[in-house]
Amino acid sequence: MKTRITELLGIRAPILQASMAWITDARLAAAVSEAGGLGTIGPNAGCTTVTRDPYETGERLREQIRECRRRTERPFAVNFVVGVVGWDRQYSDRCVEVGIEEGVPVAIVSQGNPLVYTERLKKAGMKVIHVCSTVRHVKKAEEAGVDAVIVSGTEGGGHSGFDQMTTFCLVPQAVEAVRIPVVAGGGVVDARGLVGALALGAEGVYMGTRFIATQECPAHPNVKRAILEAGDTSTVAVRHGSPFPDRDARRGDRGFVEERRGSVRLLVNDFLKKILAERGGRLSFEEALSDSGGSDIQPQSERTIAAFLHGDLENNTITAGQGSGLIRDIPSCRELVERMMSEAVGIVQRLRACVLAS
């Protein structure tokens, strides 16, 4: 299948693996790229502990980039989270420096102004894709010179904007607004989602939760089991951070690993049900995942490690997309990508028959 995204990135399948902190490591990224899609190394990939040292953060990333190259000769991406000046910019600056030094082929940039890194990354020879949550952001990214955009709907398990635009509504409006390729993220887990995204005008899909439930993902078996057991109403979107982090008195010094603003989707397990009951059904991300005792300077990161890497879902929940209820197995990345592409052909043939019959 050829789209402008497959041509731009040099991949066979228009499937991009989304970046997820701690669990999108070199092994997973390489497996996706080897399968024909685009694998992405995420923040703190391959790590199990928090670091407060920007240099160490960069060297951790360097090792993951080199490990990915040892595993595949295919294109892959690194996610660069745009840091906030006076907060965590030194971390993202260092990661960008390492990415440039290592000659990363594709940069997926998120959570910040596209003007911050786009020019530097493109001058270094990278293809730059910016993650957006509104049409306004999409236009701004195109003006900044990015090669493509990912539009992330609120159905996704990861970060999305305060506006909580749905994928079905956001994608066609984004496609109409810009000339560069648009990739659809948020709730896509199978060939039906891929074909649906293409029908809306997108030229690829950005999948996170579906790749958690693969053999190569380092997420704990308890996490994968929870996704397999999820139903149609097993997730809930909650507010996350502040839309004005520089004016948020609660921000403290949460470090590079903390997402800052927008909303995320959480899996509703017994722990989250308890928290919801205690707060009358209302909560924020910080309330759900912060240490109420305040002893941990990075409680959200520690909880993410405990849940995703150590499988402690009795005292934590996980971020997961609304499409979790459609996930039924734990294939290899190759099996997943090949199945999606094969089933997509069948869906298109069925649609063609419907059109011809009319």
C-alpha positions in Angstrom: 0.0 0.0 0.0 1.4 3.4 -1.1 0.5 6.7 0.4 2.5 10.0 0.7 3.5 8.8 4.2 5.0 5.5 3.0 6.8 7.4 0.3 8.1 10.1 2.7 9.3 7.7 5.3 10.5 4.8 3.1 8.2 2.3 4.8 5.9 -0.4 3.3 2.8 -0.1 5.5 1.2 3.3 6.6 1.3 2.2 10.2 3.3 4.3 12.7 3.8 3.0 16.2 3.0 5.7 18.8 5.5 6.8 21.4 4.6 5.8 25.0 6.9 6.6 27.9 8.9 3.7 29.3 7.5 0.9 27.1 8.3 1.9 23.5 11.9 0.7 23.5 14.4 -0.2 20.8 13.2 -3.8 20.6 9.6 -2.8 20.0 10.5 0.0 17.6 12.8 -2.3 15.6 10.2 -5.0 15.4 7.6 -2.6 14.0 10.0 -1.2 11.5 11.1 -4.7 10.4 7.4 -5.6 9.9 7.1 -2.7 7.4 5.7 0.1 9.6 7.6 2.9 11.5 8.7 2.0 15.0 9.2 4.9 17.5 11.5 5.1 20.5 9.8 7.0 23.3 10.8 8.9 26.4 12.8 6.8 28.9 12.8 3.8 26.5 14.6 0.8 28.0 14.8 2.3 31.5 13.3 1.4 34.8 14.3 4.3 37.0 13.8 8.1 36.8 16.8 10.3 36.2 17.1 14.0 37.0 20.3 14.4 34.9 19.8 15.8 31.4 23.1 14.3 30.2 22.2 10.9 31.5 18.8 11.2 29.8 20.5 11.9 26.5 23.0 9.0 26.9 20.1 6.6 27.8 18.5 7.7 24.5 21.7 7.3 22.6 22.0 3.6 23.7 18.4 2.9 22.6 19.0 4.5 19.2 22.1 2.4 18.7 20.3 -0.8 19.9 17.5 -0.1 17.4 20.1 0.2 14.6 21.6 -3.1 15.7 18.2 -4.7 15.3 17.0 -3.2 12.0 18.3 -1.4 9.0 14.8 0.0 8.3 13.7 3.6 9.1 12.6 4.3 12.7 11.6 7.4 14.7 12.5 9.0 18.0 9.9 11.0 19.9 11.1 14.4 21.0 8.9 16.0 23.7 9.2 19.8 23.6 10.2 20.9 27.0 9.1 24.1 28.7 11.7 26.8 29.4 12.5 26.9 33.1 10.9 23.5 33.6 12.3 20.7 31.5 13.6 22.2 28.3 17.2 21.2 29.2 16.1 17.6 28.9 14.5 17.9 25.5 17.3 20.0 24.2 19.8 17.3 25.2 17.7 14.6 23.6 17.5 16.5 20.3 21.3 17.0 20.4 21.7 13.2 20.7 19.2 12.5 18.0 21.1 14.8 15.6 24.5 13.3 16.6 23.2 9.8 16.0 21.6 10.7 12.7 18.0 9.6 13.6 16.0 9.3 10.3 12.6 10.5 11.6 11.6 12.8 14.4 8.1 12.7 15.9 7.8 15.9 17.9 5.0 16.4 20.5 3.6 18.7 23.2 5.0 22.0 22.2 5.5 24.7 19.6 6.8 23.3 16.2 9.0 26.3 15.8 11.3 25.1 18.7 13.0 22.2 17.0 11.7 21.8 13.4 14.4 23.8 11.6 17.3 22.2 13.5 15.9 18.7 12.9 15.3 19.2 9.2 18.8 20.8 8.7 20.2 17.6 10.3 18.4 15.6 7.6 15.5 14.2 9.6 11.9 13.9 8.4 9.8 15.8 11.0 6.3 14.9 12.0 4.5 17.0 14.6 1.7 15.7 16.8 -1.3 18.0 16.9 -4.7 18.0 18.6 -6.6 20.8 16.8 -6.8 22.3 13.3 -5.1 25.4 14.5 -2.1 23.4 15.6 -2.0 21.6 12.3 -1.8 24.8 10.4 0.9 26.1 12.7 3.0 23.0 12.2 2.7 23.2 8.4 3.8 26.9 8.6 6.8 25.8 10.7 7.9 23.5 7.9 7.2 20.0 9.2 6.9 17.2 6.7 3.7 15.7 8.1 1.4 15.9 11.0 -0.2 13.4 13.4 -3.7 14.4 14.6 -4.4 12.7 17.9 -8.1 12.2 18.8 -9.4 11.9 22.4 -10.1 8.2 21.8 -6.4 7.5 22.2 -4.7 6.5 25.4 -2.0 9.0 25.3 -1.8 12.8 25.5 -4.5 14.7 23.6 -5.6 18.4 23.9 -8.0 20.0 26.3 -10.5 20.3 23.4 -10.9 16.6 23.3 -11.6 16.4 19.5 -12.6 13.0 18.3 -10.6 11.3 15.6 -13.6 11.0 13.2 -14.2 14.8 13.3 -10.6 16.0 13.6 -9.0 14.1 10.8 -11.1 15.4 7.8 -10.9 18.9 9.1 -7.1 18.6 9.4 -6.8 17.2 5.9 -8.8 20.1 4.5 -6.6 22.6 6.3 -3.1 21.6 5.1 -1.4 20.2 2.1 1.1 18.0 3.9 0.2 14.4 4.8 -2.0 13.8 7.8 -1.7 10.7 10.0 -4.7 9.7 12.2 -4.2 8.7 15.8 -6.7 7.9 18.5 -8.6 4.6 18.8 -7.2 2.8 15.8 -6.4 -0.8 16.6 -7.1 -2.8 13.4 -7.6 -2.8 9.6 -11.1 -1.3 9.9 -9.6 1.7 11.7 -6.8 2.0 9.0 -9.3 1.9 6.1 -11.6 4.3 8.0 -8.7 6.7 8.5 -7.7 6.6 4.8 -11.4 7.2 3.9 -11.3 10.4 6.0 -8.3 11.6 4.1 -5.4 10.5 6.3 -2.4 8.8 4.8 -1.5 6.6 7.7 -2.4 5.7 11.3 -0.6 6.2 14.6 -1.3 3.3 17.0 -0.2 3.0 20.6 -2.5 0.8 22.7 -2.6 -1.9 20.1 1.2 -2.2 20.1 1.2 -2.6 23.9 -0.6 -5.9 23.4 2.2 -7.4 21.3 4.9 -9.9 22.1 7.8 -7.4 21.7 6.4 -4.7 24.0 8.1 -4.7 27.4 4.9 -3.9 29.3 4.1 -6.3 32.1 1.8 -9.3 31.3 -0.7 -7.9 33.8 -1.0 -4.8 31.6 -1.5 -6.8 28.4 -4.1 -9.0 30.2 -6.0 -5.9 31.4 -6.2 -4.6 27.8 -7.4 -8.0 26.5 -10.1 -8.0 29.2 -11.3 -4.4 28.4 -14.7 -3.8 27.0 -16.3 -0.9 25.2 -16.8 1.3 28.3 -13.5 0.3 30.1 -11.7 3.6 29.6 -12.4 7.2 30.7 -10.8 10.5 29.6 -9.5 12.8 32.4 -8.0 16.3 32.5 -4.2 16.3 32.7 -2.0 19.1 33.8 -2.5 22.8 33.1 -3.1 24.6 29.7 -0.7 27.3 31.1 2.1 25.3 32.7 4.2 28.4 33.3 1.4 29.9 35.4 0.5 26.7 37.2 1.5 27.0 40.9 1.2 23.2 41.3 3.8 22.4 38.6 6.9 22.2 40.9 9.8 20.6 39.1 8.3 17.4 37.7 11.0 16.7 35.3 11.2 15.7 31.6 9.1 12.5 31.9 5.9 14.2 33.0 3.3 15.1 30.4 2.0 18.5 31.1 -1.3 19.5 29.7 -4.5 18.2 27.9 -6.2 15.0 28.7 -5.4 11.3 28.8 -7.5 8.2 28.8 -7.3 5.8 31.7 -8.3 2.1 32.0 -11.1 1.8 34.5 -10.0 -0.9 36.9 -10.7 -1.6 40.6 -8.2 1.0 41.7 -9.7 3.8 39.5 -13.2 2.8 40.5 -12.2 3.3 44.2 -10.7 6.8 43.4 -13.7 7.8 41.4 -16.0 6.7 44.3 -14.0 8.7 46.8 -14.3 11.8 44.6 -17.9 11.6 43.6 -17.0 10.5 40.0 -14.8 13.5 39.4 -11.0 13.5 39.2 -8.0 14.8 37.3 -5.0 12.8 36.1 -2.9 14.2 39.0 -5.5 13.0 41.5 -5.6 9.5 40.0 -1.8 9.0 39.7 -0.1 11.3 42.2 1.2 10.2 45.6 -1.1 11.9 48.1 1.7 11.7 50.7 3.9 13.9 48.6 7.1 12.0 49.4 7.9 11.2 45.8 9.2 14.2 43.7 8.0 12.4 40.6 5.0 10.4 41.6 3.4 10.0 38.2 6.6 8.5 36.7 7.0 6.1 39.6 3.4 5.0 39.3 3.8 4.6 35.5 6.9 2.4 36.2 5.0 0.4 38.9 2.0 -0.2 36.6 3.5 -0.7 33.1 6.8 -2.4 34.0 6.1 -4.1 37.3 2.4 -4.9 36.7 1.1 -3.3 39.9 -2.5 -2.6 38.9 -3.9 -3.0 42.4 -2.5 0.4 43.3 -2.4 2.0 39.9 -4.2 2.2 36.6 -2.8 2.6 33.1 -3.4 4.8 30.1 -5.2 2.9 27.3 -7.1 3.9 24.2 -10.9 3.5 23.7 -10.2 0.8 21.1 -9.0 -1.5 23.8 -12.3 -3.4 23.7 -11.4 -4.5 20.1 -8.1 -6.1 21.1 -8.3 -9.8 21.5 -4.8 -11.3 21.2 -1.1 -10.6 21.7 0.6 -11.2 18.3 4.1 -10.4 17.2 4.5 -7.0 15.6 5.0 -8.7 12.2 1.8 -10.7 12.6 -0.1 -7.6 13.5 1.1 -5.4 10.7 0.8 -8.1 8.1 -2.8 -9.0 9.3 -3.8 -5.4 9.2 -2.6 -4.9 5.6 -4.2 -8.2 4.4 -7.5 -7.4 6.1 -7.4 -3.8 4.7 -7.3 -5.2 1.2 -10.4 -7.4 1.9 -12.3 -4.4 3.3 -11.5 -2.3 0.3 -12.6 -5.1 -2.0 -15.9 -5.4 -0.2 -16.5 -1.6 -0.4 -15.7 -1.7 -4.1 -18.3 -4.4 -4.6 -20.8 -2.4 -2.7 -20.2 0.7 -4.9 -20.3 -1.3 -8.1 -23.6 -3.0 -7.0 -25.2 0.4 -6.6 
